[in-house]
């Protein structure tokens, strides 16, 4: 299925109605705090957990979360440890998938629900695949945004080239210009969308400069892991039994068209969607993209 682009009129909404919360998680190096945004009624019949990509944060999902919360959903958007408003790990060697899975299971326990729906972009999708593959998994419906069980080393290398190497900035305008270049694969977000992305991506340091909202040591650990070559999680994917939607940016170098087609044939036999004009990865700022997610989440 191919999806048209278009950012909704009025621009991208702010997280004015979100509840900012945090919880304690643990790694081998000790306790760390993980921040998350929560939208909608806590007693909602449906809970959607939205997990971002490698250097992003939960505020990427504000437009989607506000839309679904207005329709009665509870939407939870964590900042994975080392990103956004979450703490940084004392030992960066634990910036890895097993740690992220453990933290997300702690979060789901905090939510006090029997099951969740899951939207994961890139890294967030890998975390979701691992949880969904477990026996007695809490994930009842899974959306994988521009990621699959096979990621070629070339795509990982591109990410490693810039990860953790961002400069500091004199202000938001300068940060926005930088993000429009390195995040160009996100597609045309419009002026309001790029500004929202910039404001959620940086924070002001004690010396008045603006820095990216993630621990740059993530880049060091990522490059060590990526040196191992391709990521092959087909055995994990084939254990997934819940309904699955796989979304691909049409020019993605992380999720190939061949892998997407194979995902429709193997494991959960995912429904597949391709978004034109986007690489890695669709952002769900556009009405058309949000509608595809809603249709899948509400399907019987």
Secondary structure, 3 states (H helix, E strand, C coil): CEECCCECCCCCCCCCCCEEEEEEEEECCEEEEEEEEEECCCCCCCEEEEECCCCCCHHHHHHHHHHHHHCCCEEEEECCCCECCCCCCCCHHHCCHHHHHHHHHHHHHHHCCCCEEEEEECHHHHHHHHHHCCCCCCEEEEEEECCCCEECHHHHHHHHHHCCCCCCECCHHHHHHHHHHHCHHHCCCHHHHHHHHHHHHEEECCCCCEEECECCHHHHHHHHHHCCCCEECHHHHCCCCCEEEEEEECCCCCCCHHHHHHHCCCCCCCEEEEECCCCCCCCCCEHHHHHHHHHHHHCC
